[in-house]
Every structure is written in C-alpha cells, then in structure tokens.
C-alpha cells in the first residue's frame, strides 16, 4: 500500500483496498471447516497491508475480551473477535463486547475471511463518519 498524505486520505484508500479484496473473496466458497487460526491470520495479514498492527489480546488479563486489537495509522483502533464459521461469541464475550461498544469502541465478530473484510470495511466507514 502507498503512504498516505492525510488521515481522511488513508481512510478512503483503505476503503478502496478492502473493497478490492472483498471482490476477490466473494468469488471463493466459504469453507465450513476453516480453523479460527486461519481467520485470525487473514486479519493480521490485511491489517499489515493497511500499515497497521494487530496484537493478540491476553485472555488471562480479563476473560471474554476480544481476540485481537486492530491498530491502524492515525490513531484508529477496533476490537475483533474471531471464530470458526458459524460459531457465535459466548455470553461472557457478548457482555464484554457491549461494554466496549458502550465506551465508543468498534467491535466486530468475524467467522470467515469475507467477514474479516466486512468488519474492516464497517470499521473504516465508522471512522469516516466520526
């Protein structure tokens, strides 16, 4: 990815890049046997392409906290919970997600590569509309 001159330019360039990846991923069939680690690896890969970091959250600090923190340039941050296809967050995770959303953070649950892209697109749109 290119270097960005402005905060808003970064967001729109990121949006375009994610839409292009989404077009590619739409042509793929979702594998119901995919492991959570594959979804997690894809999130890390895409965030790195956007120039960001994607550290793993330490579950031993607090149970129910999302798996990954997404940190994008210009101080943009979000939380991503990663699951196998069709799996849902536990009740404790739902409570933690609500607490984070109530604090103004963007929280997304992804269970496929496509849902990773959908979440990142929603996150970028959320940041544009702030």
SULQUIUR-V340199 format. One record per run of one state. SS is the DSSP state (alpha for helix, beta for strand, coil for the rest). FROM is the first residue (numbers start at 1). LEN is the number of residues. If there is no record, write none. Layout:
{{SS & FROM & LEN} {SS & FROM & LEN}}
This chain:
{{coil & 1 & 6} {alpha & 7 & 20} {coil & 27 & 9} {alpha & 36 & 14} {coil & 50 & 3} {beta & 53 & 1} {coil & 54 & 2} {beta & 56 & 1} {coil & 57 & 11} {beta & 68 & 5} {coil & 73 & 3} {beta & 76 & 7} {coil & 83 & 8} {alpha & 91 & 12} {coil & 103 & 3} {beta & 106 & 5} {coil & 111 & 2} {alpha & 113 & 16} {coil & 129 & 2}}
